[in-house]
Amino acid sequence: MQKNVLDINTIRNFLQTPLEIGDLIIKNRMALAPLAGTSEVIFRSICSEYGVGLTTTELVSARGICYDPELKRNYQYLAIDPDNENTVAIQLFGHDPADFKRATEIILQHPILQQVSMLDINMGCPMKKVVKTGAGSALMKSPDSAQRIVEAVVNVADQYKKPVSVKIRSGWDQDSINAPEFAKLMEDVGAKLITVHARTRNQMYSGQADWNVIKHVVKQVSIPVYGNGDLTDIDSIFRMYQQTNCSGFAIGRAAQGNPWVFAEILNPNFELKNQEWLEVIDRHVSDMIEKLSNEETAISKMRAQLSAYLKGKRNASKARHQIMQCTTKSQLLEILHSI
Ligand SMILES: Cc1cc2nc3c(=O)[nH]c(=O)nc-3n(C[C@H](O)[C@H](O)[C@H](O)COP(=O)(O)O)c2cc1C
């Protein structure tokens, strides 16, 4: 028992160790995995306040950025807040190296976005509409194309001294697990960090992540590897660290409606009080209303996230039902106060 307590303390100390990637210093080993619809700038800033070292935007189409060079449509997805976020990466998806080159130039020439810490390339998205274009996890079946894409981004990003990372899966399916060799190929063309979601494309988000794949990736490359898949708390991080020896830990679904998960992991004394729960949701909604300049739209866009904030609460299903009907912040807060 005593040994276990010591080991948890050791992993907590490790989690607090900064990670250096060239000139970039990531303040600790915890990351928020990119989550379309959740990991926008306000939520990421809240996660940063609760200690997460590295966050990433949701996937944004490289070609979409090329068609929208002034970023009128895409800025909302690319937005970063360098004053309130720790280290933040922008994630691009696509299949054409020329799109990635141009999109990276547009981002790194933008007055605010050029403050981004890192560019991340999505090679894990399993959605049909993405993989049928040869993007996302389909790139794991085309290592040559994947290398050309990383080269294209690295060539531009190097000029701005920004590292490039790649997020991959275990492979396309159970018969083609290639993450270790694939990660090495990404390192060979200049990737400086790899995140491995230890599921195959065919698993989508179901079944258990196979952390052994992360272990093999760690052995194959000399750049830092972040493990991802089924992490929820300090115990799961402890087990992943023991099993894989990875350099960092990316949490996805367990952070939805739960930005405190990072504080709970990093600080054994952290305890969330109901008042703080209310204040954070209030702030999240208020900032979203300000961002979108429309109360009803903001609340409607946030319904899934609001529902996630209710996870584990008494009367959650009744409150979720009420939230589906509400259109103003004051109605929402009344519901939350009644829980
Ligand atoms: C709703 C949702 C949206 C996601 N969006 C992205 C994304 O934009 N980019 C990406 O690389 N991965 C995305 N992912 C995958 C997560 O980053 C992560 O790899 C996956 O959820 C496994 O981690 P977890 O078990 O901690 O959730 C998404 C996952 C979910 C559930």
PDBQT file of the ligand as one rigid body, heavy atoms in Angstrom, charges set to zero:
ROOT
HETATM    1  C1  LIG A 401     -16.527  14.290 -29.971  1.00  0.00    +0.000 C 
HETATM    2  C2  LIG A 401     -15.105  14.007 -30.345  1.00  0.00    +0.000 A 
HETATM    3  C3  LIG A 401     -14.434  14.879 -31.180  1.00  0.00    +0.000 A 
HETATM    4  C4  LIG A 401     -13.103  14.630 -31.538  1.00  0.00    +0.000 A 
HETATM    5  N1  LIG A 401     -12.445  15.525 -32.340  1.00  0.00    +0.000 NA
HETATM    6  C5  LIG A 401     -11.142  15.300 -32.666  1.00  0.00    +0.000 A 
HETATM    7  C6  LIG A 401     -10.419  16.236 -33.466  1.00  0.00    +0.000 A 
HETATM    8  O1  LIG A 401     -10.937  17.282 -33.885  1.00  0.00    +0.000 OA
HETATM    9  N2  LIG A 401      -9.122  15.946 -33.762  1.00  0.00    +0.000 N 
HETATM   10  C7  LIG A 401      -8.504  14.800 -33.297  1.00  0.00    +0.000 A 
HETATM   11  O2  LIG A 401      -7.326  14.583 -33.575  1.00  0.00    +0.000 OA
HETATM   12  N3  LIG A 401      -9.171  13.914 -32.535  1.00  0.00    +0.000 NA
HETATM   13  C8  LIG A 401     -10.451  14.147 -32.197  1.00  0.00    +0.000 A 
HETATM   14  N4  LIG A 401     -11.106  13.260 -31.384  1.00  0.00    +0.000 N 
HETATM   15  C9  LIG A 401     -10.368  12.123 -30.799  1.00  0.00    +0.000 C 
HETATM   16  C10 LIG A 401      -9.808  12.489 -29.416  1.00  0.00    +0.000 C 
HETATM   17  O3  LIG A 401      -8.834  13.498 -29.522  1.00  0.00    +0.000 OA
HETATM   18  C11 LIG A 401      -9.175  11.261 -28.722  1.00  0.00    +0.000 C 
HETATM   19  O4  LIG A 401      -8.151  10.785 -29.551  1.00  0.00    +0.000 OA
HETATM   20  C12 LIG A 401     -10.168  10.132 -28.475  1.00  0.00    +0.000 C 
HETATM   21  O5  LIG A 401     -11.385  10.621 -27.958  1.00  0.00    +0.000 OA
HETATM   22  C13 LIG A 401      -9.571   9.098 -27.503  1.00  0.00    +0.000 C 
HETATM   23  O6  LIG A 401      -9.230   9.694 -26.276  1.00  0.00    +0.000 OA
HETATM   24  P1  LIG A 401     -10.181   9.557 -24.969  1.00  0.00    +0.000 P 
HETATM   25  O7  LIG A 401     -10.389   8.088 -24.718  1.00  0.00    +0.000 OA
HETATM   26  O8  LIG A 401      -9.423  10.260 -23.878  1.00  0.00    +0.000 OA
HETATM   27  O9  LIG A 401     -11.471  10.240 -25.307  1.00  0.00    +0.000 OA
HETATM   28  C14 LIG A 401     -12.440  13.476 -31.045  1.00  0.00    +0.000 A 
HETATM   29  C15 LIG A 401     -13.131  12.600 -30.207  1.00  0.00    +0.000 A 
HETATM   30  C16 LIG A 401     -14.438  12.848 -29.856  1.00  0.00    +0.000 A 
HETATM   31  C17 LIG A 401     -15.143  11.879 -28.941  1.00  0.00    +0.000 C 
ENDROOT
TORSDOF 0
